[in-house]
Structure formats: structure tokens, C-alpha cells
């Protein structure tokens, strides 16, 4: 009987503790991933991901999810990406940082896929998250690790057939932007009006540079505020820009539509130069914040409590807490 009473008491106490933790985790997650983060004004916009400027730039943590809206479904190996924004009178830059235990830049072997990242943008009204739609085109900046870190000029060595290059390397002969021997810009500019409509923009005006270290990627996308591209996002005129993010993990066989992506837009208010949740309408609430203040996390500090840094950490922690709580309460109740 004592054992049964102890077990009942342990179960009740554990249920209360678990419920409290779930509520707390939800509140903390909302605090970390919402609010307003200033886009820091700088004299010179850095293209180097390791530049000292990024140490002071406020950080916004964006949750990523598996792509389940259109085939090929898949991805989801990356839980979150940290986004920083800096600007000056002429340029804007975004730095994306995420954890990835493998550096995948070699795509020479079959079924080898490159790590990659993208920013989807639209100035004005908010587009559908499904890569825009007819009447609401989006601008997409895309970086691929293989473009920056692999020597594509050596690819020709595998073509030893006695045939012209336009037969053995038709993509390169046709000028396919994905078949170049070398890349001077490690990002490409695309337009889309919905899934399956991705097109290479006539004007390639986006730059990107990445660094890998300590198990994570950092990629910086840089572009002038205004360009002559038909659907290019604009960062001038006190406009609002809607942003979404995507990451591909090559070692997890993520390619094309198989990716980790944000299902909620971040809004960049270029009048106040601040980022916020597009659905919260809170971008105007941060006008009193300085460039060194942020309701999210900031570079050089912890990226939020351990409990919200990763879904895996949270679930594991909850299981351990449940087992420990029940065991401790049970044995104390028996004494």
C-alpha cells in the first residue's frame, strides 16, 4: 500500500513539474524568437563572416522546420538559424549562422550534396511563404558551399571522351549558371512566383561569403539597397521587407525542396531599421531601442537558454527531468 501511495504521489508531482516546464519553455521560446532586433548601422558593411562588426550586431533566432508543403518533401535536420543585419547608406548585409556537424562542399561523387543557404525577400506586401505567387513574386538569394570551396575547374578531367565539350558538358555549353567551371560570386539571385517557378535573375547583384568552424556555418549575403532588377527587394524609402530563410544540409541528403525553412516571415522595417516577427506587428515598438539593445539574443552572448536552443535538447531534458522527478519523489514518499 505504501508503494502504491508513493507511486501515486510521485506521478502527481511529476505531472505538475512537467506541465510547468512546458508552459515555461513556450514562454521562453516566444521571448527569444520574438520582439524587435535592431539592424545595426555601420560605416562599412562587412562581407567577411568573421569581421569584428558582427560581434556587436544584435541577433534574431529563427526556428526552422521540415519542408512539407510541396514535393519533394523532406529536410528538417537544422532546428534554427541565427540572423544578424547591418547596413549603411548604400548596402545591407545579412549574416546567417547555424550548427552543422559536417562541412559538405564536395559534390564530385554520386549522391553528394552541398550545404547551402538562402534568403527569400519581398518589399511591400507579404507574399505567400510558398516561394511567392503569381502577382507576388519574391527575390531569392542563394549560396552554395561547393561554389565557394570546391575547384570546379578540375571537373573537366573526368571528361576524357573524344567528343566536343558541348556534348560531354552540355550545361556549361548552354551557359547554365549551375554548371560554371568557377564562381566569382558565391551567391546567385533568383526570382520565383510559387513552387516550380524558380528562374535565374538577369542581374546578378548579390554577393556571399562563408566560413565554417567549430561545427557551424556563417554566411554573409551583401547587396546594394537598390538595383535595377525587376523583382529585386528594395531597402530604401522607409519600406518594409519580408524575409524567410532556408538551410540545406548536404550530409542529410537535403537538396532542392528537401530543406529546413522558416514557416513564418521576419519583417525588416527600413524606416526604423529593425527586425521583428511579421505577424506580431511589433516592428514599430522598437523605435526606442539603441543599436546595442535587443529583446532577442546578441552576438557574443548565449544564444538563449539551453532549453530553447534545440528541439533535441528540450525533449531530452524533459525526459530526464520526468524520470528524475518521479524517482526522487517516489523514494522520499516511501521513507
Secondary structure, DSSP 8 states (H G I E B T S, - for coil): -HHHHHHHHHHHHHHHHHHHHHHHHHHHHHHHHSSEEE-EE-SS----TT-GGGGTSEEEEEE-EEB-SSSS-B-----EEEEEEEE-SSEEEEEEEEE-SS------STT----EEEEEEEESS---TTT-BTTB-EEEEEEEHHHHHS-GGGGGGG--SSS-HHHH-HHHHTT-TTS-S--SSSEEEEEESSTT--EE-S----EEEEEEETTEEEEEEEEES--S-TT-----SS-EEEEEEEEE-GGGT--TT-SEE-SS-EEEETTTTEEEETTTT-GGGGTT--TT-BSSEETTS-SS-HHHH-HHHHHHHHHHHHHHHHHHHHHHHH-
